[in-house]
Amino acid sequence: MRNAIIVVIAALLAGPPLRAQISPADPLLDHLIGHWVLRGPMAGKPVVHDVTFRWVLNSEYVEMHEVSRELTGTGKPAYEAIVYMGRDPHTREYSALWLDNTAYGAFKPAGVGRGIAAADSIPFVFIYSPASRFHTTFVYNRTSDTWAWHMDSDDAGRRSSFARVTLTRSGSQKR
């Protein structure tokens, strides 16, 4: 009996924490992990950005780092963002905290988007005011292992396209 208890305790100590065994990484977010090239029209002009997604904080969140290839006059990226995405395991609601170099947001609620996945789509809605919202939707294409990324302004119920870009894996990286 004593040997059986020792074996059980040793197995528990040697294995990953129970929490890691119970809550695996989100399978839809997991398809984002890796290095991507973003291409397509944004704000009326063609853009190319490098985007990296990785699991952070014990696979609780996905960190996105987006950097435009276009540079400013001082040689810095014209656009750069760091975004943290996650999914509440109880409500299944996705959330995103968006930080970028366009303006200091002081972590205002407008920098947090929320949404519920529908099939292979994660639609985030960022509420700027009662009449102004921003929609950013990631749509995974399993066949081509690419993501469509749609961004739309929504002012007083009038939605207009801001971007229609595609994420393709950079280099020879394959899942």
C-alpha positions as CSV (number, residue, x, y, z in Angstrom):
1,M,0.0,0.0,0.0
2,R,2.8,2.4,0.9
3,N,4.5,1.8,-2.4
4,A,1.3,2.5,-4.3
5,I,0.9,5.9,-2.5
6,I,4.5,6.8,-3.3
7,V,4.0,6.0,-7.0
8,V,0.8,8.1,-7.1
9,I,2.5,11.1,-5.4
10,A,5.5,10.8,-7.7
11,A,3.3,10.7,-10.8
12,L,1.4,13.8,-9.6
13,L,4.6,15.7,-8.9
14,A,6.2,14.7,-12.2
15,G,3.3,15.6,-14.4
16,P,2.0,19.0,-15.5
17,P,-0.2,20.9,-13.1
18,L,-3.8,19.6,-13.0
19,R,-5.1,23.0,-14.3
20,A,-3.0,22.5,-17.5
21,Q,-4.6,19.1,-18.0
22,I,-8.1,20.4,-17.4
23,S,-8.1,23.5,-19.6
24,P,-6.2,23.0,-22.9
25,A,-5.4,26.0,-25.1
26,D,-8.3,27.2,-27.2
27,P,-8.3,25.2,-30.5
28,L,-9.5,28.2,-32.6
29,L,-6.9,30.6,-31.2
30,D,-4.3,27.8,-31.5
31,H,-4.6,28.1,-35.3
32,L,-3.3,31.7,-35.0
33,I,0.0,30.6,-33.4
34,G,3.0,31.3,-35.7
35,H,4.4,33.9,-38.0
36,W,2.2,35.5,-40.6
37,V,2.2,38.1,-43.3
38,L,-0.8,40.4,-43.5
39,R,-1.7,41.8,-46.9
40,G,-4.5,43.7,-48.3
41,P,-6.3,47.1,-48.3
42,M,-6.4,49.0,-45.1
43,A,-7.8,52.6,-44.8
44,G,-7.9,52.7,-48.6
45,K,-4.3,51.7,-49.3
46,P,-2.5,48.4,-49.7
47,V,-0.4,47.3,-46.7
48,V,2.0,44.6,-45.7
49,H,2.5,43.8,-42.0
50,D,4.4,41.1,-40.2
51,V,2.3,39.5,-37.5
52,T,3.3,37.0,-34.8
53,F,1.0,35.1,-32.5
54,R,2.2,33.1,-29.5
55,W,0.7,31.6,-26.3
56,V,1.7,33.5,-23.1
57,L,1.0,33.2,-19.4
58,N,0.5,29.5,-19.2
59,S,-1.4,29.4,-22.4
60,E,-4.2,31.6,-21.0
61,Y,-3.8,34.3,-23.6
62,V,-2.5,34.7,-27.2
63,E,-0.2,37.6,-27.7
64,M,-0.3,39.2,-31.2
65,H,2.5,41.5,-32.2
66,E,1.8,43.3,-35.5
67,V,4.4,45.5,-37.2
68,S,3.9,47.3,-40.5
69,R,6.7,47.1,-43.1
70,E,6.0,50.8,-43.9
71,L,8.3,53.1,-42.0
72,T,7.9,56.6,-40.8
73,G,10.4,59.4,-41.6
74,T,12.3,58.5,-38.5
75,G,12.6,54.8,-39.6
76,K,10.1,53.4,-37.1
77,P,7.1,51.2,-38.1
78,A,4.2,53.3,-39.3
79,Y,1.9,51.0,-37.3
80,E,2.7,48.6,-34.4
81,A,0.3,46.8,-32.0
82,I,0.4,44.3,-29.2
83,V,-2.9,42.6,-28.6
84,Y,-3.8,40.0,-25.9
85,M,-6.7,37.6,-26.7
86,G,-8.3,35.0,-24.6
87,R,-11.5,33.0,-24.1
88,D,-13.4,32.7,-20.8
89,P,-13.9,28.9,-20.4
90,H,-17.2,29.4,-18.6
91,T,-19.0,31.9,-20.8
92,R,-17.0,31.0,-24.0
93,E,-16.7,34.7,-24.7
94,Y,-13.5,35.9,-26.4
95,S,-11.9,39.1,-25.4
96,A,-9.0,41.2,-26.8
97,L,-7.0,44.0,-25.2
98,W,-5.7,46.2,-28.1
99,L,-2.6,48.4,-27.6
100,D,-1.1,50.3,-30.5
101,N,1.0,53.3,-31.5
102,T,-1.9,55.3,-32.9
103,A,-2.8,56.9,-29.5
104,Y,-2.4,56.3,-25.8
105,G,-5.6,54.8,-24.6
106,A,-5.0,54.7,-20.8
107,F,-6.5,51.2,-20.9
108,K,-10.0,52.6,-21.5
109,P,-12.8,50.2,-22.1
110,A,-12.7,51.1,-25.8
111,G,-9.5,49.2,-26.1
112,V,-11.2,45.9,-25.1
113,G,-13.2,44.0,-27.6
114,R,-15.5,41.1,-26.9
115,G,-17.3,38.4,-29.0
116,I,-18.6,34.9,-29.2
117,A,-17.1,32.6,-31.9
118,A,-19.3,31.4,-34.7
119,A,-17.9,28.3,-36.4
120,D,-14.3,29.4,-37.4
121,S,-14.9,33.1,-36.9
122,I,-14.0,35.3,-33.9
123,P,-15.9,38.6,-34.1
124,F,-14.6,41.2,-31.7
125,V,-16.6,44.4,-31.1
126,F,-14.9,47.4,-29.5
127,I,-17.4,50.0,-28.1
128,Y,-16.1,53.5,-28.4
129,S,-19.4,55.2,-27.4
130,P,-23.1,54.4,-27.3
131,A,-23.2,55.2,-31.0
132,S,-19.7,54.2,-32.2
133,R,-18.2,50.8,-32.5
134,F,-15.4,49.0,-34.3
135,H,-15.7,45.4,-35.5
136,T,-12.6,43.3,-36.1
137,T,-13.4,39.7,-37.2
138,F,-10.9,36.9,-37.7
139,V,-12.2,34.2,-40.0
140,Y,-10.1,31.0,-40.3
141,N,-10.0,29.0,-43.6
142,R,-9.1,25.4,-42.7
143,T,-8.5,24.4,-46.3
144,S,-5.8,27.0,-47.0
145,D,-4.7,27.5,-43.4
146,T,-5.1,31.3,-43.8
147,W,-7.1,33.9,-41.9
148,A,-9.3,36.7,-43.4
149,W,-9.4,39.7,-41.2
150,H,-12.2,42.2,-41.6
151,M,-12.3,45.5,-39.8
152,D,-15.3,47.9,-40.0
153,S,-16.3,51.2,-38.4
154,D,-19.8,51.4,-37.1
155,D,-21.1,54.9,-36.5
156,A,-24.8,55.2,-35.4
157,G,-25.5,51.8,-37.1
158,R,-23.8,52.7,-40.4
159,R,-21.1,50.2,-41.0
160,S,-18.2,51.0,-43.4
161,S,-15.2,48.9,-44.3
162,F,-11.8,49.9,-42.9
163,A,-9.8,46.8,-44.0
164,R,-10.1,43.5,-45.8
165,V,-6.8,41.8,-45.2
166,T,-5.5,38.2,-45.3
167,L,-3.0,36.5,-43.0
168,T,-0.8,33.9,-44.7
169,R,1.9,32.0,-42.9
170,S,5.4,33.5,-43.6
171,G,8.1,31.4,-45.2
172,S,7.8,27.6,-45.3
173,Q,6.1,27.4,-41.9
174,K,3.4,24.8,-42.0
175,R,1.2,23.4,-39.2
